[in-house]
Amino acid sequence: MLGTPGSRALYSHLEVVSLPLRAQNLTLQRAQREAHSSQTLVQGPTRTGPPRARRTPAAGFTSLRPRPPCPAGQEQGCAGAPPQAGVWWPRSPAGGARPPRRRPPSRPRRLTAQPMGAEPLRGDWGGGGGGRGAGRRRGERCQLGYKGGKSCPRTAGPAHALLQDAFHAFHQDLSFVRKFLQPLLIGELAPEEPSQDGPQNTQLIEDFRALRQAVEDMKLFEAKPAFFGLLLGHILAMEVLAWLMIYMLGPGWVPSTLAALILAISQAQSWCLQHDLGHTSIFRNSRWNHLAQQFVMGQLKGFSAHWWNFRHFQHHAKPNIFHKDPDVTVAPVFLLGESSVEYGKKKRRYLPYNHQHLYFFLIGPPLLTLVNFEVENLAYMLVCMQWMDLLWAASFYARFLLSYIPFYGIPGALLLFVAVRVLESHWFVWITQMNHIPREIGHEKHRDWASSQLAATCNVEPSLFIDWFSGHLNFQIEHHLFPTMPRHNYRRVAPLVKALCAKHGLSYEVKPFLTALVDIIRSLKKSGNVWLEAYLHQ
């Protein structure tokens, strides 16, 4: 998350969400100014000459390094004498040496680094405005969203709205996450780089943050253990019921069909439960959430929890954005949103896209989890060496086959598995895409957090059945604005979100369940017609 447009601090190898830093266009202005400044810090006890700035071509950084070691026996008076560990010597304007001041040897030197088109935060670590160190007293350090200890004044300007709101949305315990950010800091973004951020409503940003604070005061981020305990219990009960049905009634067509339906519902509800755990919305301790997610995702479903989080967090960070949200980056099989015009103008016709709303029924819902997810999941575990996830997934297949091979044999057990996966895949596609495909799909617009989420989501009318059947994903707007909120609180926060949208003239769309399903086909047909028009006439 840190390192997206609107950020000043730049970090490396973040696994919070998968947003590329694109640091190929690193700027060197600040480091070069420091290298020629009279206050430049150099290493060495008696160094008086100008510091040597060396550029690393691979990374594009400028850093201050000591000169090569002096020849043996000639250390006296040599400018490249070994530096005194942990001591930094600033040069005075007259060229003389000042007394050394201690600095921790392990603290990395801050370098100037700039990803393409990013605008800096006003202040260090997401703090107040006015440049590095502005808005705080000497000796203090601003921590992004950090509530403990000393904090810094913070402006609500749009330059860092996306960063602050997005980061806060993904993490409840910010003081805990901060521990992992410090060693990942590799530099600061240059202040003169232009921003890619589009026009943003400052009042909306402030009102959304006030809403989040009100939601926290209402304790809507606190989960009810009994609610999620019942969810896990009814999933396990369905698994046992399906097996008992085959055990008591035999492997006939009717018991087998009923067992497949029950197992498919169990698998669908397991998707919802692991989704809650992946967003750390159940336990206060994030480690407990991750361990429980590995059990549900691995033992009950046969997938990798790390694979799912890697994929799903990209979707939440940039919903309905091409090449950033994997759920809508489905070309050239299906064309959605702006990709229809692009493919038409470039005369690309890999499939009859004007009929994609028809072949969607053949290769969309039936094959997503059975083929695409299975292959993608296995490849991720092997390439990323997630051996624990691989063991959990293997335990699912071992349990399933050992449970049903005695009744069906190996071919029959595999056929039952395929039937369950196909039924589960239908549920997954229709339930997860009814809130997104009919909405705006295109390239990055660089909106603030609330606007970007509202533009990509819509709700479905709630009911006790729909809430349970969809895993409360019918409250998609609330879920995207507050990903870590336990889903049983979506009903309570929905009126507040609706009032916020009404105040700022934003769309808060709620539609009937069947209409939401039909809108998927309408959107596919509309995109196909747009492609055909562009293909023939543009």
C-alpha positions as CSV (number, residue, x, y, z in Angstrom):
1,M,0.0,0.0,0.0
2,L,2.8,2.4,0.8
3,G,4.3,3.6,-2.4
4,T,1.1,4.1,-4.3
5,P,0.4,7.6,-5.7
6,G,0.0,9.9,-2.8
7,S,2.7,8.4,-0.7
8,R,6.0,10.0,0.5
9,A,7.6,7.1,2.2
10,L,8.7,4.3,-0.2
11,Y,8.9,0.7,1.0
12,S,10.2,-2.5,-0.6
13,H,8.8,-6.1,-0.7
14,L,5.5,-5.2,1.0
15,E,3.0,-8.0,1.0
16,V,0.2,-6.0,2.5
17,V,-1.4,-5.7,-0.9
18,S,0.1,-6.3,-4.3
19,L,0.4,-2.8,-5.7
20,P,3.6,-2.5,-7.8
21,L,5.9,0.4,-6.9
22,R,7.2,0.9,-10.5
23,A,10.4,2.5,-9.3
24,Q,12.1,2.6,-12.7
25,N,11.8,6.3,-12.9
26,L,13.6,7.1,-9.6
27,T,14.7,10.8,-9.3
28,L,18.0,12.0,-7.9
29,Q,17.4,15.7,-7.2
30,R,17.4,15.6,-3.4
31,A,20.3,13.3,-3.1
32,Q,22.3,15.4,-5.6
33,R,21.5,18.6,-3.7
34,E,22.6,16.9,-0.5
35,A,25.8,15.8,-2.1
36,H,26.8,19.4,-2.9
37,S,25.3,21.0,0.2
38,S,27.5,22.3,3.0
39,Q,25.5,20.2,5.4
40,T,26.1,16.9,3.6
41,L,27.0,14.0,6.0
42,V,30.0,12.0,5.1
43,Q,31.6,9.1,6.8
44,G,35.1,9.3,8.3
45,P,36.9,10.9,11.2
46,T,38.8,13.7,9.4
47,R,37.3,13.8,5.9
48,T,37.4,17.4,4.5
49,G,37.1,17.0,0.8
50,P,33.8,16.8,-1.1
51,P,31.8,13.6,-0.7
52,R,31.7,11.1,-3.4
53,A,28.3,10.3,-4.8
54,R,28.0,7.0,-6.5
55,R,25.0,6.0,-8.6
56,T,23.8,2.4,-8.8
57,P,22.6,1.9,-12.4
58,A,20.3,-1.0,-11.5
59,A,18.2,0.8,-8.9
60,G,18.9,4.4,-9.8
61,F,19.8,5.5,-6.3
62,T,22.4,8.0,-5.3
63,S,24.1,7.2,-2.0
64,L,27.1,8.5,-0.1
65,R,29.8,5.9,0.3
66,P,33.3,6.0,1.8
67,R,36.3,6.0,-0.5
68,P,38.2,2.8,-1.1
69,P,40.5,1.7,1.7
70,C,44.0,3.2,1.8
71,P,47.1,1.1,0.9
72,A,48.6,-0.8,3.7
73,G,51.0,1.4,5.7
74,Q,49.7,4.7,4.2
75,E,46.6,5.2,6.4
76,Q,48.0,8.4,7.9
77,G,46.4,11.4,6.2
78,C,44.7,9.3,3.6
79,A,41.2,10.6,2.7
80,G,40.0,7.0,2.3
81,A,40.8,6.0,5.9
82,P,38.4,3.4,7.4
83,P,35.4,5.3,8.9
84,Q,34.6,5.1,12.6
85,A,31.6,2.9,13.0
86,G,28.4,4.8,13.8
87,V,30.0,8.3,13.6
88,W,28.9,10.8,11.0
89,W,30.9,14.0,10.2
90,P,29.1,16.9,8.7
91,R,31.2,19.4,6.7
92,S,31.2,23.0,7.7
93,P,31.1,25.8,5.1
94,A,34.7,26.6,5.8
95,G,35.7,23.0,5.1
96,G,36.7,22.2,8.6
97,A,35.5,19.2,10.5
98,R,32.9,19.4,13.2
99,P,32.8,17.2,16.3
100,P,31.3,13.8,15.5
101,R,27.7,13.0,16.5
102,R,26.5,9.5,17.2
103,R,24.0,7.8,14.9
104,P,22.9,4.2,15.2
105,P,24.9,2.1,12.7
106,S,21.9,0.0,11.8
107,R,19.7,2.9,10.8
108,P,19.5,3.0,7.0
109,R,20.3,6.2,5.2
110,R,17.2,7.7,3.7
111,L,17.5,8.0,-0.1
112,T,15.4,9.9,-2.5
113,A,13.3,7.6,-4.6
114,Q,10.4,8.4,-6.8
115,P,7.9,6.0,-8.5
116,M,6.5,7.4,-11.8
117,G,3.9,10.1,-11.4
118,A,3.6,9.9,-7.6
119,E,3.0,13.0,-5.5
120,P,4.7,13.1,-2.1
121,L,3.0,13.2,1.3
122,R,3.4,16.4,3.2
123,G,5.5,15.4,6.1
124,D,7.5,12.3,7.1
125,W,5.7,8.9,7.4
126,G,2.4,10.4,6.4
127,G,2.5,13.3,8.7
128,G,1.5,17.0,8.5
129,G,2.1,19.3,5.7
130,G,5.1,21.4,4.7
131,G,7.9,19.1,3.8
132,R,10.0,16.7,5.8
133,G,9.7,17.2,9.5
134,A,7.0,19.9,9.2
135,G,4.2,20.0,11.8
136,R,6.1,18.2,14.6
137,R,8.6,19.1,17.3
138,R,12.2,18.2,17.2
139,G,12.8,14.5,17.9
140,E,9.3,13.3,17.0
141,R,8.5,11.1,14.0
142,C,5.1,10.9,12.3
143,Q,3.7,7.4,12.0
144,L,1.0,6.7,9.4
145,G,-2.2,6.3,11.3
146,Y,-0.3,5.4,14.5
147,K,-2.4,6.2,17.5
148,G,0.1,5.3,20.2
149,G,2.8,7.6,21.6
150,K,3.4,10.9,20.0
151,S,1.5,11.7,16.9
152,C,1.9,14.5,14.3
153,P,-0.6,17.0,12.9
154,R,-2.0,15.7,9.7
155,T,-3.7,17.6,6.9
156,A,-6.7,16.1,5.1
157,G,-5.5,17.1,1.7
158,P,-6.1,14.8,-1.3
159,A,-2.4,14.2,-1.9
160,H,-2.3,11.3,0.7
161,A,-6.0,10.5,1.0
162,L,-5.8,7.3,-0.9
163,L,-2.8,6.1,1.0
164,Q,-4.0,6.8,4.5
165,D,-7.6,5.6,4.0
166,A,-6.6,2.5,2.0
167,F,-3.9,1.5,4.5
168,H,-6.3,2.0,7.4
169,A,-9.0,-0.1,5.7
170,F,-6.8,-3.1,5.5
171,H,-5.3,-3.0,9.0
172,Q,-7.0,-2.5,12.3
173,D,-4.0,-2.8,14.6
174,L,-1.8,-0.1,13.0
175,S,0.7,0.0,15.8
176,F,1.4,-3.7,15.2
177,V,1.8,-3.3,11.4
178,R,4.2,-0.4,12.0
179,K,6.7,-2.9,13.4
180,F,7.1,-4.5,10.0
181,L,7.3,-1.3,8.0
182,Q,10.5,0.2,9.5
183,P,13.0,-2.2,8.0
184,L,11.3,-2.0,4.6
185,L,11.8,1.8,4.3
186,I,14.1,2.5,1.3
187,G,13.6,6.2,0.8
188,E,11.3,9.1,0.4
189,L,9.4,10.4,-2.6
190,A,10.7,13.5,-4.2
191,P,8.4,16.5,-3.4
192,E,8.6,18.1,-6.9
193,E,7.3,15.1,-8.8
194,P,3.8,15.8,-10.4
195,S,0.9,13.7,-9.1
196,Q,-1.3,11.3,-11.0
197,D,-4.2,11.9,-8.6
198,G,-7.3,13.3,-10.3
199,P,-9.6,15.9,-8.8
200,Q,-10.7,14.8,-5.3
201,N,-13.4,16.0,-3.0
202,T,-11.6,17.0,0.2
203,Q,-14.9,17.3,2.1
204,L,-15.8,13.7,1.1
205,I,-12.5,12.5,2.4
206,E,-13.0,14.3,5.7
207,D,-16.6,13.0,6.1
208,F,-15.5,9.4,5.3
209,R,-12.8,9.6,8.0
210,A,-15.4,11.0,10.4
211,L,-17.7,8.1,9.5
212,R,-15.0,5.6,10.1
213,Q,-14.3,7.1,13.5
214,A,-18.0,7.0,14.4
215,V,-18.1,3.3,13.3
216,E,-15.2,2.6,15.5
217,D,-16.8,4.3,18.4
218,M,-19.9,2.2,17.8
219,K,-17.7,-0.9,18.1
220,L,-18.8,-2.2,14.8
221,F,-15.4,-3.7,14.2
222,E,-15.8,-6.1,17.1
223,A,-16.9,-9.6,16.1
224,K,-19.4,-11.9,17.8
225,P,-17.7,-15.3,18.4
226,A,-21.0,-17.1,18.6
227,F,-22.0,-16.0,15.1
228,F,-18.9,-17.3,13.4
229,G,-18.9,-20.4,15.6
230,L,-22.4,-21.3,14.3
231,L,-21.1,-20.7,10.7
232,L,-18.3,-23.2,11.2
233,G,-20.6,-25.6,13.0
234,H,-23.2,-25.7,10.2
235,I,-20.4,-26.2,7.6
236,L,-19.1,-29.2,9.4
237,A,-22.6,-30.5,9.9
238,M,-23.3,-30.4,6.2
239,E,-20.1,-32.3,5.5
240,V,-21.1,-35.1,7.9
241,L,-24.7,-35.1,6.6
242,A,-23.6,-35.6,3.0
243,W,-21.5,-38.6,4.0
244,L,-24.2,-40.1,6.3
245,M,-26.7,-39.8,3.4
246,I,-24.5,-42.0,1.2
247,Y,-23.7,-44.3,4.0
248,M,-27.4,-44.9,5.0
249,L,-29.1,-44.7,1.6
250,G,-26.4,-46.0,-0.7
251,P,-24.7,-44.5,-3.8
252,G,-27.9,-44.1,-5.9
253,W,-28.7,-41.2,-8.1
254,V,-31.0,-39.5,-5.7
255,P,-28.8,-39.7,-2.6
256,S,-25.8,-38.8,-4.7
257,T,-27.5,-35.7,-6.2
258,L,-28.6,-34.6,-2.7
259,A,-25.2,-35.2,-1.3
260,A,-23.6,-33.2,-4.1
261,L,-25.9,-30.3,-3.5
262,I,-25.2,-30.3,0.3
263,L,-21.5,-30.5,-0.3
264,A,-21.7,-27.6,-2.8
265,I,-23.5,-25.5,-0.2
266,S,-20.9,-26.4,2.4
267,Q,-18.1,-25.4,0.0
268,A,-19.9,-22.1,-0.7
269,Q,-20.2,-21.3,3.0
270,S,-16.6,-22.3,3.5
271,W,-15.7,-19.6,0.9
272,C,-17.5,-17.0,2.9
273,L,-15.9,-18.1,6.2
274,Q,-12.4,-18.1,4.9
275,H,-13.1,-14.8,3.3
276,D,-13.9,-13.4,6.8
277,L,-10.8,-14.9,8.2
278,G,-8.6,-13.5,5.4
279,H,-9.8,-10.0,6.2
280,T,-9.0,-10.6,9.9
281,S,-12.5,-9.7,10.9
282,I,-13.1,-12.5,13.4
283,F,-10.2,-12.7,15.9
284,R,-8.4,-9.7,17.5
285,N,-5.1,-11.5,16.9
286,S,-4.3,-11.6,13.2
287,R,-2.3,-14.8,13.6
288,W,-5.3,-16.6,14.8
289,N,-7.2,-15.4,11.8
290,H,-4.5,-16.7,9.4
291,L,-4.2,-20.0,11.1
292,A,-8.0,-20.5,11.1
293,Q,-8.1,-19.5,7.4
294,Q,-5.5,-22.1,6.6
295,F,-7.6,-24.8,8.2
296,V,-10.8,-23.7,6.4
297,M,-9.3,-22.9,3.1
298,G,-7.0,-26.0,3.2
299,Q,-8.8,-28.8,5.0
300,L,-12.3,-27.8,4.1
301,K,-11.7,-26.6,0.5
302,G,-8.4,-27.8,-0.8
303,F,-7.0,-24.3,-1.7
304,S,-4.1,-22.1,-0.5
305,A,-5.0,-19.3,1.9
306,H,-1.9,-17.3,0.8
307,W,-3.0,-17.7,-2.9
308,W,-6.4,-16.4,-2.1
309,N,-5.2,-13.4,0.0
310,F,-2.7,-12.5,-2.7
311,R,-5.4,-12.4,-5.3
312,H,-8.2,-11.0,-3.2
313,F,-6.3,-8.1,-1.7
314,Q,-5.5,-6.8,-5.2
315,H,-9.2,-6.8,-5.9
316,H,-10.0,-4.8,-2.8
317,A,-7.2,-2.3,-3.4
318,K,-8.1,-1.5,-7.0
319,P,-11.6,-2.9,-7.7
320,N,-12.6,-3.1,-11.4
321,I,-9.3,-1.7,-12.5
322,F,-7.6,-3.5,-15.4
323,H,-4.3,-5.2,-14.7
324,K,-4.7,-4.4,-11.0
325,D,-7.9,-6.3,-10.2
326,P,-7.5,-10.0,-11.3
327,D,-11.3,-10.5,-11.2
328,V,-11.9,-8.2,-14.2
329,T,-8.6,-8.8,-16.1
330,V,-10.2,-11.6,-18.0
331,A,-9.4,-10.6,-21.6
332,P,-9.1,-12.1,-24.2
333,V,-11.7,-14.6,-23.0
334,F,-14.3,-12.0,-22.0
335,L,-14.3,-8.2,-22.7
336,L,-15.5,-5.9,-19.9
337,G,-15.9,-2.2,-19.8
338,E,-13.3,-0.1,-21.6
339,S,-11.5,-3.2,-23.0
340,S,-14.3,-3.7,-25.5
341,V,-13.5,-0.5,-27.3
342,E,-9.8,-1.1,-27.2
343,Y,-10.1,-4.6,-28.7
344,G,-12.5,-3.3,-31.3
345,K,-10.3,-0.5,-32.5
346,K,-7.3,-2.8,-32.7
347,K,-9.3,-5.3,-34.7
348,R,-8.7,-8.1,-32.2
349,R,-11.1,-11.0,-32.6
350,Y,-9.9,-14.1,-30.7
351,L,-13.5,-15.1,-29.9
352,P,-16.9,-14.0,-31.1
353,Y,-17.2,-11.3,-28.3
354,N,-20.6,-10.1,-29.5
355,H,-21.9,-13.6,-28.3
356,Q,-19.9,-13.6,-25.1
357,H,-23.1,-13.4,-23.0
358,L,-24.0,-16.8,-24.5
359,Y,-20.7,-18.7,-24.2
360,F,-20.4,-17.3,-20.7
361,F,-22.8,-20.1,-19.6
362,L,-20.4,-22.7,-21.0
363,I,-17.0,-21.6,-19.7
364,G,-17.8,-19.0,-17.0
365,P,-19.7,-20.4,-14.1
366,P,-19.1,-24.1,-14.8
367,L,-15.3,-24.0,-15.0
368,L,-14.0,-21.2,-12.8
369,T,-13.2,-23.1,-9.6
370,L,-12.9,-26.5,-11.3
371,V,-10.2,-25.5,-13.9
372,N,-9.0,-21.9,-13.5
373,F,-8.8,-21.8,-9.7
374,E,-7.4,-25.3,-9.4
375,V,-4.5,-24.6,-11.8
376,E,-3.8,-21.2,-10.6
377,N,-3.8,-22.3,-6.9
378,L,-1.5,-25.2,-7.5
379,A,0.9,-23.1,-9.6
380,Y,1.0,-20.5,-6.8
381,M,1.8,-23.0,-4.1
382,L,4.6,-24.6,-6.1
383,V,6.2,-21.4,-7.4
384,C,5.9,-19.5,-4.1
385,M,6.9,-22.7,-2.2
386,Q,3.9,-22.6,0.2
387,W,4.5,-26.1,1.4
388,M,2.2,-25.8,4.4
389,D,-0.6,-24.8,2.2
390,L,0.2,-27.7,-0.1
391,L,-0.1,-30.1,2.9
392,W,-3.4,-28.6,4.0
393,A,-4.8,-28.9,0.4
394,A,-3.5,-32.5,0.2
395,S,-5.3,-33.3,3.4
396,F,-8.6,-32.2,1.9
397,Y,-8.2,-34.5,-1.2
398,A,-7.1,-37.4,1.0
399,R,-10.2,-36.9,3.3
400,F,-12.6,-36.6,0.4
401,L,-11.3,-39.6,-1.5
402,L,-11.0,-41.8,1.5
403,S,-14.6,-40.9,2.5
404,Y,-16.2,-41.7,-0.9
405,I,-14.1,-44.2,-2.7
406,P,-15.5,-47.1,-0.6
407,F,-19.0,-46.2,-2.0
408,Y,-18.2,-45.2,-5.6
409,G,-14.7,-46.4,-6.4
410,I,-12.1,-44.1,-7.7
411,P,-14.0,-43.0,-10.9
412,G,-17.2,-42.4,-9.0
413,A,-15.5,-40.4,-6.3
414,L,-13.8,-38.2,-8.8
415,L,-17.1,-37.7,-10.6
416,L,-18.7,-36.6,-7.4
417,F,-15.8,-34.2,-6.8
418,V,-16.2,-32.7,-10.2
419,A,-20.0,-32.3,-9.7
420,V,-19.5,-30.5,-6.4
421,R,-16.9,-28.2,-7.9
422,V,-19.1,-27.3,-10.8
423,L,-22.1,-26.5,-8.6
424,E,-19.8,-24.5,-6.3
425,S,-18.4,-22.6,-9.2
426,H,-21.8,-21.5,-10.3
427,W,-22.5,-20.1,-6.9
428,F,-19.1,-18.3,-6.8
429,V,-19.4,-16.6,-10.1
430,W,-23.0,-15.4,-9.8
431,I,-22.7,-14.3,-6.1
432,T,-19.3,-12.5,-6.4
433,Q,-19.8,-10.8,-9.8
434,M,-23.4,-9.5,-9.4
435,N,-22.0,-6.6,-7.4
436,H,-19.1,-5.7,-9.8
437,I,-19.5,-6.6,-13.5
438,P,-22.5,-4.3,-14.0
439,R,-20.5,-1.4,-12.5
440,E,-17.8,0.8,-14.0
441,I,-14.8,-1.2,-15.3
442,G,-11.7,0.4,-16.8
443,H,-8.3,1.9,-16.3
444,E,-7.0,3.7,-13.2
445,K,-8.8,6.9,-12.4
446,H,-6.8,7.8,-9.3
447,R,-9.8,8.5,-7.2
448,D,-9.9,8.8,-3.4
449,W,-10.6,5.6,-1.4
450,A,-14.3,6.0,-0.9
451,S,-15.1,7.2,-4.5
452,S,-13.1,4.3,-6.0
453,Q,-14.9,1.7,-4.0
454,L,-18.4,3.2,-4.6
455,A,-17.8,3.4,-8.3
456,A,-17.0,-0.4,-8.5
457,T,-19.7,-1.9,-6.2
458,C,-23.4,-2.1,-5.7
459,N,-25.7,-3.8,-3.1
460,V,-28.4,-6.4,-3.4
461,E,-31.6,-6.1,-1.3
462,P,-31.1,-7.9,2.0
463,S,-33.1,-10.7,3.5
464,L,-32.3,-13.5,6.0
465,F,-31.9,-16.0,3.1
466,I,-29.9,-13.7,0.8
467,D,-27.7,-12.6,3.7
468,W,-26.9,-16.3,4.5
469,F,-26.7,-17.5,0.9
470,S,-24.3,-14.8,-0.2
471,G,-22.3,-14.6,2.9
472,H,-23.4,-11.0,3.4
473,L,-21.7,-10.1,0.1
474,N,-25.0,-8.5,-0.9
475,F,-23.7,-5.6,1.3
476,Q,-20.8,-5.2,-1.1
477,I,-20.5,-1.4,-0.7
478,E,-20.1,-1.6,3.1
479,H,-17.7,-4.5,2.7
480,H,-15.4,-2.6,0.3
481,L,-15.4,0.5,2.4
482,F,-14.7,-1.4,5.6
483,P,-13.0,-4.7,4.6
484,T,-12.1,-5.7,8.2
485,M,-15.6,-5.2,9.6
486,P,-17.4,-8.4,10.7
487,R,-20.2,-9.0,8.3
488,H,-22.9,-9.3,10.8
489,N,-22.5,-5.5,11.3
490,Y,-23.1,-4.5,7.7
491,R,-26.8,-3.9,8.3
492,R,-26.0,-1.4,11.1
493,V,-23.5,0.6,9.1
494,A,-25.5,0.6,5.8
495,P,-27.7,3.6,6.7
496,L,-24.7,5.7,7.7
497,V,-23.0,4.9,4.3
498,K,-26.2,5.7,2.4
499,A,-26.4,9.1,4.2
500,L,-22.8,9.9,3.3
501,C,-23.5,9.0,-0.4
502,A,-26.7,11.2,-0.4
503,K,-24.8,14.1,1.1
504,H,-22.2,14.1,-1.7
505,G,-24.4,13.0,-4.6
506,L,-22.7,9.6,-5.0
507,S,-24.5,6.5,-6.3
508,Y,-25.6,4.0,-3.6
509,E,-27.3,1.4,-5.8
510,V,-29.4,-1.4,-4.3
511,K,-31.2,-3.8,-6.6
512,P,-33.3,-7.0,-6.3
513,F,-31.4,-10.3,-6.3
514,L,-32.7,-11.6,-9.6
515,T,-32.1,-8.3,-11.3
516,A,-28.5,-8.3,-10.1
517,L,-28.0,-11.8,-11.7
518,V,-29.6,-10.7,-15.0
519,D,-27.5,-7.5,-15.0
520,I,-24.4,-9.7,-15.4
521,I,-25.7,-11.0,-18.7
522,R,-26.8,-7.6,-19.8
523,S,-23.4,-6.1,-19.1
524,L,-21.6,-8.9,-21.1
525,K,-24.0,-8.4,-24.0
526,K,-23.5,-4.6,-23.9
527,S,-19.7,-5.0,-23.9
528,G,-19.9,-7.4,-26.8
529,N,-22.0,-5.0,-28.9
530,V,-19.6,-2.1,-28.1
531,W,-16.7,-4.3,-29.3
532,L,-18.6,-5.2,-32.5
533,E,-19.4,-1.6,-33.2
534,A,-15.8,-0.5,-32.7
535,Y,-14.5,-3.5,-34.7
536,L,-16.6,-2.7,-37.7
537,H,-16.7,1.1,-37.8
538,Q,-13.7,2.5,-35.9
